[in-house]
Amino acid sequence: MGSILNPCTSNSFISLAKAKETRVFVDKTEFIEKTNALLDTDGKLIAVTRPRRFGKTVTANMLSAYYSRGYEGQNIFDNLKISETVSFAEYLNKYDVIYIDMNTIDGLFDGYSNKTKKADGVNDLVDYVEYSIIRELKSSKVFSDCLEKHQIENTGLLETFLAIGQDLNTRFVFIMDEWDLVYREYRNDEVLQKKFIKLLKNLFKADGGQECFALAYLTGILPIRKYNSQSALNGFDEYNMLTPEPYEKYFGFTEDEVAEIVKGPLCTLSHRELKEWYEGYQFNGIDIYNPNSVVSAVNDGKCRSYWSKTSSNEEVVRLINMEFDGIKKDIMDLIEGARVQFDCGNFQNDMVNIEGKDDVFSLLVCLGYLGCSDIPGDEELKQVYVPNKEIRLTP
């Protein structure tokens, strides 16, 4: 067991759950019941993307703590909502989990790149992802014996999973946090991007690869990259800030959840204050609050713009300065409270191929700087707006 194969150490979700009596904790564990229903079905490939500080990593850590054999016996979910469901015990710590935190992998690769002695064939970040997963699989006695039996040595990740699956009848739960790091941090490296998406396609698009996994869960900021009008990973069901249904209430704190926070002894702020500052993301009639900002405000006893500390505004400035179709005037109107219609149908889901105002607004919605509402009768036409005081006052 390590940081990738069957993690067993504390993580952000476990820390929150343990401190729930003394810190703000909102129990979102019923989401696990939703993923349990997808295990080994045609819906087992799921990508849930949302902005920075909207709980992506906490959710990924929660799924890891629930499914991973590494956490067996730790009783992490005692007295949480998921423990009251029918499926809770059936899947608890029953899977071999592959957990990839792309931010951590990227940092480790930086250190690896400075070494004088490197593994054969490991030349870039994508190679390092494969190398890291295979290395941990080989560190397991059970999997190591299987790979040795099949004489799996210098081979690819798909072949490694196939050998294990066929020999041991093992199906993994695959969790990748910040899946889109390659598209954000290496946005101009098209060769690396194509290599990365090819790796994921090999694992999850081919029938042979899909058989190795009971569930695959990707999280990030950007939806899965489109090439022309098609997704490169069209086997994944995607839920994002443009199309979150039916998982809207898991994208942040709901009205009822904030009402409970306000009742608690930790909160000195009013519901009205929190609503004015941090609510405004409206999905299918459900009001969503920025969860990180609510927690920070309650902890500090003060409402202010916390998001400006966690997310760079350089991207917003770059997009607005493109001056597509008079976008600067639209932004000023939005700040004054107006709503502007836009079309998200042709958005390529990246930060480079921005071809007009519609793409700018689509990206700003995905990044959390703007909210959007549906226009009845049209799935692609929406209205964009500034969601709350925190965004309006962000410098």
Beta strands, then each sheet from edge to edge (+ up, - down):
strand 1: 45-49
strand 2: 97-101
strand 3: 172-177
strand 4: 213-220
strand 5: 226-227
strand 6: 230-231
strand 7: 237-239
strand 8: 253-254
strand 9: 281-283
strand 10: 286-289
strand 11: 340-343
strand 12: 371-375
strand 13: 378-385
sheet 1: 2+ 3+ 4+ 1+ 7+
sheet 2: 5+ 6-
sheet 3: 8+ 10- 9+
sheet 4: 11+ 13- 12+
end
